[in-house]
């Protein structure tokens, strides 16, 4: 969310941030059941819903920075799916390419809903300095707009997931990427996107999910964050709609949802960060997603959605440790 950028700028002491992150945190390891149930295959109708034509577009790649251990580029190409106009049918992402020799693992990073990505670029650079290639997907418009029906939310969510899959296509084709060692990292709305990608994109092997929750209708209807409550109130006022009607329409139309897709995700391949004082996502919604994923390994932090960014050094360290073990 955009406010996270302002919070980030106020964090001046990394030592204090680490202390805050460590204080009161609890880690819960995933424990498989005595008779574990196998992860069910994705039903054909769901797989078909997120399928797309193979694309042969030449990507436009522009170098933006050449650093000691990695380079940074902006990559763009058209979305290989029709039917989403007049939205933004473009795939656009920032590519952080490690200079370490040989084929390296790659991470697809799904950012927060708004802002200009200073937090996420810092995470990408940390991963790249440690030998990982990283693709940070630039998020397109995703909001309830008074001029559009509630059902448009599903169109935008599905388009976003197809955009992620095409970034995976591009990563897997790169000479210096090991296509058998690709994972994802997502934060806030990006964490929800990572859960959904985990269900439909098998080439992404492991996933770090931070500050996420579900379902999406539950988050939109119960959030106490003004970044969500103000657009919600504006939509209701301009469309002469009550909250119960909006909730019903969202539940009827939103299919691209982390809770709906969670049963098709292997919990052993997921590592979560959950904030217990979260007023944006909501603690109940964060725990609902964790349970829907069959309680993967998670770190529970006594922080809110924005104050959690004080734990950034620990989040980077723990995520790197997870990727090193699993990729």
N, C-alpha and C positions, 0 to 999 in steps of 0.2 A: 504494500500500500504506500501511497505517496508520503504519508506522515513518517514512515520509517526512515526516509532520507534525512528529515530534520532531526530525528532522534539520533541517527548515526553521527551527524555532524557534532552533536553535543558530547559524544563519547571521546574524551581526550586521554584517558589513562587506561592502557591495555592491561596493566597489572591489576588495577581496580576491577576491570571488566572480568578478568579471569577469576578473581576472588568472588565476585557476585555470581558468576556462572556456577562455580563449584559449591557455593553455600546452599545447602538444602536440596540439591539435586538427588534424584533416585533413579537407578537404572534397573530395568526389568528385562531379563533375558527371555527370548521366546522359548517356550517349552512345548515340544510336540506332544500330542495326546498319546496315551499308552497304545491306542490303536488309531494311528493318524489316518485321516481321510486324505486321499490324493486330491490334488487340485483339479477340479473338473475342467475339461477342455472348453474353450470358448464356443458357445453354441453357434451353429452355422449362420443363423440369421443375424447375430451380433457381429460375427466376423465379416459378413457381407456388408453390413452397415458402415464399417470402418475400412472397407477395401477402397482401392483407388487405382486408376490407370497408371502403369509404369510411365515414367517421364524421361525424356531425353534432352531436356532443356540444358543449354550451356549456362552454367552459373557465372554471374558477374562477380568477380572477387577483387576487392580493393584493399591493398595493404595499408593499415592505419598506424602501426607501430612495429619497430624492430628492436626487441629487447635482448638482454644477454642470454636468457635461457629459452625464450619463446618469441614468436611473432603474433601480431594481432591483425585480423582482416575482417572486412564486412563482406558477407556473401548474400547474394539475392538471386532468386529465380522464380518464375510463375508457379502458382499452385496448380497441380496437375488434376484438378477436379473442377467441374463446372457446377452451376446451380447455386453459387454463393453470392452472386452479384446482387446488390451493389456494395457488398462489403469489400474487404481488401484481399483479393486473391493473389497474394504475394507471400513467398517464403523468404524471410529475412532473418539472418542470425550473425552473431559475432563469433569468429573462429580464433581460438587461442591455440596455436600449434607449437608443441614442445619441440625443442631442438635436440633432444636426446636421440641417439641413433636407433635404427631398427624400427620395427612396428610396435607402437605404443598403445596402451588402452585409451579409450575415449569416453568422455562424460557429456551427456546432453543436459544442460542446465535450464530449468524452467523458472523464470523470475517471478517476482511479486506482480500484483495486478497493475499497479501504476508506477510513476516515477521514471527517472532516466538512468537507472541501473548502477549507481555507484557502489552499492552494497554487493550486488552480484558480480560486478567486474572484479572487485577485490577477491571474491571467492574463486572466480575463474583463474585469476593470476596466481593464487596460491596453488591451485591444482596444477596449473601449467608449469610453475617452477619446480614442482615435484614429479614431472615427467608424464603428465596426462595431457592429451589433447582435450579441448573443451569447446562445445558449441552452445552458446547462449542464445536461445530463441527469443527474438524480439516479439513481445506479445502485442497483438493487435487489439482493436476495440473489443471490450467485453463488459457490457453494462446494460442495465434496464433503462431504455430510453423512452420517454413519454410518447414519442412519435411512432414507435414500433409496438407491435403486439408482444405480449409476454412470451409467446412461442418462439420469438426470434432468439431468445437466449440459447435454445437447443441448437439452432443453426450455427451460432458463434462457437459454442463448445465443441461441436462435432468438427467444424472447420479447424479449430485449434489443434485437435487431436490428429487430424490428417496432416496438418502442417508439421507436427512433431515427427510423424512417420516418414515424411519426405526428407527431413533433416537427417534422420537415421540412414536413409538411402544414400545420401551424399557422404556422410561420415564413413559408411562401410566401404565406399568406393575409393577412398583416399589411400594413396600408396603407403603412407606411414602410419595408418590406423590398423590395429589388429581387430578385425570384425568379430572375433570371438570374445573380445574383452571390452564390451561397451556397457555402460550403466547410465543412470540418471540421478540428478540432484534437483529437488524442487523445494521452494520456500513459499509459504502462504498459499495463494491461489496456484502458484507453480507446484507446490507440493501435491495439491489435488490433481493437477495435470499429470504429475509423475505417477500417481497411483493408477490413473486411467490408462496411461501409456504402458504401465507394467502389465495390465490385463490384455492389451490388444497388440503389443509390439514385442514379440519374443526375442528379438535380437538384443534388446536391452536386458542384461542379465541380473543386475542388482540395482537397488534404489534407496536413496536417502530422501526422507520425506520430513520436512521441517514446518512446524506451525500450521498444519493443515487440519481440515475437518470435513464433515459431511453430515447429511447430504447437502447439496448446493441449495435447494429450497430451504432447508433448516437454517443454514448459515445466513442466507439473505433475509429470512423472516425474523430471526432472533438476535442478530448482531446489534450491539450497543454502540458501534462505531459510527460517528457522523458521516464518514465517507460512504457508508452504506445506507444509513437511516435517512439522510437528506435526499438522495436520488429516489429512494423508496417512497418517501412522503410526496415528492414532486410528481412521481408517476401516478400515485393514487389520486392526488388532487386534480391533475390535468385530465385524467381518464374517468373521473367520477366513479372510482372503484374502491371497495373496502378491502381491508387487509385479508380477510378470509377468502375473498374471491381471487385475489392475487396468489395467495398460497395454493389454492386449489388448481389454478391454471398452471403454476409452476410444477406442481406434482404430477399433473397430467401430461405435460409436454417435455420436461427435462428427462432425457434418457441417458445422456452422456454425463454420468455422475460417479464420483469415486466410491460411494457406498454401493451403488448398483453393480459396479464392475469389480469390487473388492473380492468377491468369492472366487474370481479367476486368477488371483494373484497368490503366488507362493509366499507365505509369511516369512519363511527362512531367508528370503532374498530382499527383505525390507528392513531398514533401520530408521526409527522415527525419533523426532524431538517434539515433545508435547509440553505446552505452557499451561499451567494449571490456573492462572489468573487472567486468562485471555478473554477480553470483552469484544474482540473483533470476530474471531472464529467462534468463540464460546467453548468453555471447557467441556460441556456435555457433547457438543458436536465433534470435538477432537477425540474424545473417548469413544464416541459412536463409530468413528472411522477406524480407530485402533481395534475395536472389537470386531468390526466387519472384516478386517484384515486377519482375523484370528490371532490377535495379540502378538504382533512381531516384537522383536527386541526394541525397546524404547527407553529414552531418557526423559524423565518427568522433571520439569523445572518450575520453581515457585515464582514465575515471572508472567508478565503480560505479553501481549502480541508485539508491542513496540519496545518495551524494556528488555525483551529477550535478545535484542540486538547487542546488548552489553555482553552477551555470552558468545559473541562471534568468534573469538580466538578458540574457545573450547569446541564450538560447533565445527570449525574447520579441522581442528586436530582430530576429533572423533570421527568425522566423515572420511578424512584421509586414511585413518587406521582401518575403517570398514572397507574402503575400496582396495587398500593394499592386501587385505586378507581375502577378498572375494573376487577380485578381477585379476 
